[in-house]
């Protein structure tokens, strides 16, 4: 994690989350951000937020790829759990619209639905 932060690689990794030409690249980039977010260390979460992680992850919620959906929701939950400031920030970025869209899907897998409900 320290290498990613010191090497200023977080913006590059976030860029690859949006790389729709390769789900494999998206998955690996999202996993890396997930590892950083799992620490729930305020300075690391703040870095993710400041570098645009929320904006990068929200489209994954409605991507239709259950693996990416679950990862994105888990990361967003980690961010929200770090503090009320981050939770409010998440919902200030229209995350609710994406959640509503996904919950309305009839083929939503149970782990994703549970993760969404936890996030809310």
N, C-alpha and C positions, 0 to 999 in steps of 0.2 A: 504494500500500500504506500509506504513511504517513497519508494522509487517512482511510483506513478505521480505522486504529488510533487516531489522534488524535481522530477523531469518534466513537469507541467504537461503531462500526457492526458489528463482528464478531458480537456476540450476535444482532443483527437478521438478518444474513445467514445465520447458522447456523439460526435459526428457520425461514427460508424453505426450507432444505434439506428440512425435514420437511413442507413444504406439498404434500401429496399431491393436491390439487385441480388442480394445474397442473404438468405435467412440465417445461414451459418455464421456469417460475419456479425449480423445483428445479435444472434444468441451469445456469441463470445463477448462482444462489447457489453451487452446487458449483464452478463455474468460478472464481468470485471467491476462494473458500477455497483452491482449487488454486493460484492465483497467489500467494497469501500463503505457502502451504506450500512452494512451489518455491524460495523463497529459502533455505530450511533455516537461517535465522538463528535461533539458539537462543531469543532473546527473543520472536520472532514465533511460533515453534513452541510455546513455553511458553504464550503468550497463547491460541493456538488450543486447546491441551489444557485449559487452565484454564477456558476459556469453553464447553467441552463438545463440541468438534469430533468427538472420537472417538465419543461417544454419538450424535451427529447422523449420522455417516457410516456406521456399522455397518449400519443397516437398508438402506442403498442397495446393499450387497453382495448382498443376496438379493432386490432389488427386481424382478428380471426385465427391467429396462431396461438393455441392454448399455452404452449410453453412460454412464448414471449409475454402473453397476457399475465400469466402467473408470476413471472419474474418481475415485470414492471410494477404490478400491484404490490408485491412484496417489498420492493425498493421504496415505493411511495409510502408504504406503511412504516418502514424504517425511518424515513424522513419525518413523517408525521409524529411518530413516537418520541422523537428527540426533544420536542417541546411544542407548546401551544403556538408559538410564533410560526413554526414550520407548518403545523396543521392548518392554521389560518391561511398561510401563504399558498398552500396546496389548493384549497378551495377558492382562493382568489384567482386561480388560473383556470377556471372552468372545468376542473376535473369532474365535477358533478355531472356535467353534460355527457362526458365519456362514460361515466359509471352507469348512468341511466340507459344509455344506448346498449351497453353490454348486458346489463341485467334484463333488458327487454328481449334479449336473444333467447329463443326457445332451446337452442342446442348448447347452452352454457353448461360447462362441466362443473360438477359439485365443488372441487377445490377452488376454482376461480370465483364462484359465487360466494363461498365462505370467506375467501380473501377480500373480496370487495366489501362484504358486510363488515368485516373486521376493520377495514380502512375507514369506513364511514363512521 
